[in-house]
Amino acid sequence: MRINAYVYCIEKMDECIKVFKALSDTKRLKIIWLLINIDKKICVSEVVEVLNEYQYNVSRRLKILKEANLISEVGDGKWVYYNLTPITSEFRHLVQEAIKAMPTKQMEKEINKCKSLLAKRDN
């Protein structure tokens, strides 16, 4: 029984480390912050425009966030959209709440650009 509990704790610790490593990059943290605060799915081209970043870099960052199970892909015809994965643990809930609590003032430009792009997409 003790060995199983130890293995369980190690697996959970690996999950925590993976999440924190994924969020250690400013641009990846901004992507998660946007997904939390706009509460909509976004595609690579929208992230590229919002963050003023190359497509290759955005795709690489999204891949890292996906590997950390922070986001998931949803295909819709020729488009692939990314959204937050459902919260399945208290740890994930606390991480998301901490990110949500980050000051919006530093992200004003990005969130306005993102909302504008999403409004165009919806029309």
N, C-alpha and C positions, 0 to 999 in steps of 0.2 A: 504494500500500500504506500509506503514512504517513497519508493522509487517512482511510482506513478505520479505522486504529488510533485516530486522534484522535476520530473520531465514536463509536467503541465506548467510549472512556474518558468522553466527555461523557455518553453515555446511562447509563453505570454511575453517574456522579456524580449525575445527576438522580434516579436510583433511591435513592441514599443520602440525598440531601437530602429527598426525599419521605418516607422512613422516619423520619428524625430530626424532621422537622416534625410528622408524625403522632404521634410519641411525646413531643412537647414539652408536651402537656397532661396534667395530673395524672390526670384521670379516664380518658383514653384509655390512659395507661400502666398504670393499675390494671386496666383491662379486659384488656389483653394479659397482664399479670402473672397474673391469675386464669386465663385460658385456658391459660397455660403450666403453672401449678401444679396445677390441678384436672384437666387433661388430658381434658376432656369438652367437648362442644358446649353452648352456652347460648343461650337466647332473650332477646329484648329485655326481656320482663317480669321475667325473673330478674335481669338486669343492673340494671333499674330498682330492684328491691327491695334488691339487695345494696349498691348504691352510694347508695341513698336519693336518687335523682335523678329528674327529670321524664322521661317517656317521649320527648318531643320531643328533649331534650338527649342522651339515650342514643342515639336513632336517628341524630342528626346525628354523634355521635362514632363510631358504628359505620360510618357511611358514609365518614368520613375514613379510618378504619383499613382499610376495604375498598379505597378508592381508592389507598392506599399498598401494596396487595397484602399486607397483614399478616394479614388474615382473609378468610374466604370464607363465603358463605351456602349452607345446605343446606335445601331445603324438605322438610317431612314432614307431609303433609296440610295442615291449616290453620296450622301452625306453621312459622316460619323460625328455624333455628338457625345460630349462628355458631361457627366454629372457626378455629384457626390454619391458614394456608396451609402447604403442605409447604415445607420448607427446600430451596432450590434453589441456594444460593450460600454460600460461606464467610462473606461479609458477614452474611447473614441468620442463619447459625448463631451467629456471634459476638454479634450483637445479642440474640438469644434467650438465649444463655448469660449475658450481662450482666444482662438483666432477671431471669432465674431467680435470679441471685446476690443480688438486692436483699433486704434484711432482711425476714423474714416477720413480725416483731413489729409493725410498723406496719400490717400487713394482716390481723392475727389476726381482728378482728371480721368483716371482709368475707369471708374464706375460710370461717369457721365458718358464717356465714349462707348462703353459696353451697353448701357441702356439705349443709347442712340442706335447702335447696330442692331440690337434685339428688336427695337421698334420697327426698323426697316424690314427685318426678316418677317415679323408678324403681319406686316401689311402686304 
